[in-house]
């Protein structure tokens, strides 16, 4: 924070502690693309040392929620900062996101993973066509619902060559009985898992796990009550059994949000190393 003083509307800056600080990532721009009946918006962050003559890997960073949205902000500890390592980073706002009206926000009701993944893949196609991106070096990652979407994506497509699933959901049926906030599911699925198990099953990555081949890093807090640790363990166990390259990292004394600075740094370092190994 900086200190300013003076009457309202006529501020004078007193401190300049941040004067020499520059972003460690590339420029960002808003991008749009069609997907079914929707026009999808997202943000594309350029590699920090971008030159149009080079070709770059792409990371897709899926937000949580699902009722949320990526808006202009300082990137913090998310995958967006990996543009500093010369990745393009796409932050899509697929159906289910805020910002385009109630119908759009309700666009994934009884359809988790299906329409929103189509929106994301259409965004990947759009930026690959327009920007110097190597389509053989594309990764995906996210946390919470973004972690679920990552687990879902690697069971639905081989488009991604590396993945990081943070605090994801592998199995909506078992999740219903494990988490501490289960009532949020009923408006999305239309019924409890006991009344309509099939609608939960059709969106559960674990039911399509034999399609998975993407190297996937999984991270979660050991006290997460919103996306409990057993969901990550179940997905890791399946990938291990099927000989898909994977790692599981469980952070002690952490809930749904990883708070301790050492753990946050560790997550970013692991993410950078994982993507560098498989995409560079």
N, C-alpha and C positions, 0 to 999 in steps of 0.2 A: 504493500500500500504506500501511496504518496500522500503528503499533507498539503492541502490547499487552505487558504483562508480568505476572508473578505465578506462583504455583503452579498446577499443572494444575487446571482447573475453576474457578479464581477469578482471572480475568484483570482487569486494570485498564488502561483505554485511556490511552495516553500522548500520542499525537498525534491531531489532528483536522483534517488537511489537507483532507479531503473533505466537511466538515460542511455547506458551503454549496452542494454540487453537487446538482442535480436532473436527472432524466432529461429529455432533449430530445424525447421521443416520448410517445405516449399510452399508456393502460393496455392490458394484454394479457389475453386470456382464452382458455381452451381451448374449442374447438368440435368437434362431432362431426356426421357425416352418413352416410347409407347410400350404398353404391355396390356393386351386385351383391350378393354374399354377404358382403361386408365392411362393418364400421363403421369409417369413416376418421376419424382425429383430426388436428387442426391447431391452429394458434395464430392468433388474429386480434388485430392491434394497431390500436387506435383512432387516428384523427387527434388530433394533439396538442391542438387547440383544438375538440374535438368538441362539437357541440350537436345534439340530436336533430331540430331543425327544419330543418337543412341537409342537402343531399345531397352525397356525396363520391365522388371517383374511387377505384378499387380497384386495388392492385398485388398480383399473385400472385408470390411468391418461392419458387422450387423449389430444394430442397437438392441437393447433389451426392451422390456415392456410387457407385451408387445405394443401397448398403447403408449408410445413415446415418440420422439422424433430427434434427429440430429439437427441441431441449429448452430449458427456461427458461434464459436467459443474457442478459448484457449484449450488445446487438445488434452492437457492433463496426462494421465497415465494410460490412455488407450492406444490402440494400434495406429492411430493417426500419426503419432510421433515417429513411427518407423519410416516415414518419408525422409527423415533425417539420414537414413541408411540407403537412400536412393531407390525407394519403392514408390510407385503410384499407389495411392490408397483411395478406394471408393467407399463412401459412406452412404448407402442408399436409405431412402425412406419408403419402403414398400407398403402395400396395402396393409392396414392395421395401424399405421402410423398416424399421429396427429398432423394437422396442418392443411388438409384438403376436404374438410367437412365430415359430418357424421357417417355418411354412407361409406366413405373411404376408410374411416377408422374401424367400421364394422365389416370391412371387406374380407376379413379372415375368420369371421364367426363360422363355426362348424367346418373350418377348412384350414386349420393350422398347418403350415408347412407347404401346402400345395400352391395356392395362388401367390403367396409372398415369395416363394422360391422362384416361380416363373418371373416375377418382377425383377428379382435380383439377377437372374441369368440373362434377362433381356438387357439389364444395365451393363453387365459384363460385355455382352456382344456389342453394345453401343460404344463403349469407351475403347474397346479393342479396335473397332473400325476407325475411330477418329484419332487416336493417340498412338505414339510409338511404344506399344506394349507387346511383349512376347507372350503369346497365348499358351505357350508351353510352360510358363512360369507364373501361374496364378494360384494364390492361396486365399483361404477364408478363415475368419475367426470372429468370435463374439462372446459376450458374457450374459448369463441369465437367459432370457429368451434368445439372445444372440448365440449363446452356447447351444441351446436347443436347435436353432436353425443350422448351426454348424454340424451337429450330429446328424440332423435330417439331411443336409446337403450331401454329405459323404456317403449316405445310403441311397441317394437318388440319382447321382450323376458322378461321372469321373472327370468333370471339367476342372476340378481343383487338384493341385498337386501337393498341397500341404494344408493342414487345418489345425486350429487351436480352439478347443471347446472349454470355455470357462463357466463353471456352475450351470451346466446344461441339464436337460431333461431327456433321458433315453427312453422312458416308458411311461406314458401318461396314465396307464392303468395302475401301475404300482405307485407312481408319484401321488396319486389321489389320496392314498392312505398313509403317505410318509410325511407330507409337508404340513406346516402349521397355518396355512392360509388357503385351504382348499376351496372356500366359497367363491373365489374369483373365477374358478373354472366353469361354473354353471352358466353364467351369461354367454360364455364363449362356446361351450359345447352343447348347450340347450338342455342338459340333464346331468344328473350325477353319473359317475361311472357305474354305479350299481343298477341304474335304470337303462342306460344306453352304452354298454361297454364297446360296441362296435365303432362308434364315432371317435372314441379315444384311441382305439387300436389302429385306425387308418392313418393317424398322424404320429404314431410312435416309431421312432427310428429303429428300436430294437427288433421290430417285426420285419425289417428289411435289411438286417445287419449283414446278411450274406452277400449283399451287393457292394459292401464297403471294401475299398482297397487303398484309400488315401491315408498317408502317414498322419496320425492325429495325436496331438499333445492335449492332455486333459488336466485341468487345474480347478481346485475347489477348496473352500474352507471347511474345516472339520466340524464346525458347529452351525453350518448353514441350515436354517429351518425353512427357507423359501424354496431352494433347489437342493434338497438334501444330498449329502455325500454318497449314499448308496446309488443314486442315479448315475453319477460319474463312475463309480466302481463297476456297475452293471455294464456300462458301455465299454470301459477298458477291458473288463473280463472277456467280453465277446470278441473284441478286436484281437486280444492276445490269443484266444482260442483259435481264431481264424488266421493267425500268423500275419496280421496287418501291423505294420510298425506303429507303436504307440508308447506313450509314457503317461503315468498318472502321478500328479503332485498334489498332496493334501497339506494345506497350511494349518498348523495348530493354532488353536484359540482365535479362530477367525469365523465370522458369520457369513452372511450373503455378500457383503462388501468387504473386500480385503483392505484392511485399514493400516496395519503396521508398516512403516516406511521400508523396513528391510524386506518384507514380503512383497510389497509393491515393486520395489526395484528388482527383486528376484523374478517376478512374473515377466517384467519387460525384458530382462536379460534372456530368460528362457525363450520367450517369444521370438526375439531377434535371432537367437541361435538356431531355433527350430526352422524358421523361414529361410535363414541364410543357408542352412544345410540342404534344404530340399528345393529351393528356388534359385539359388545363385551358383 
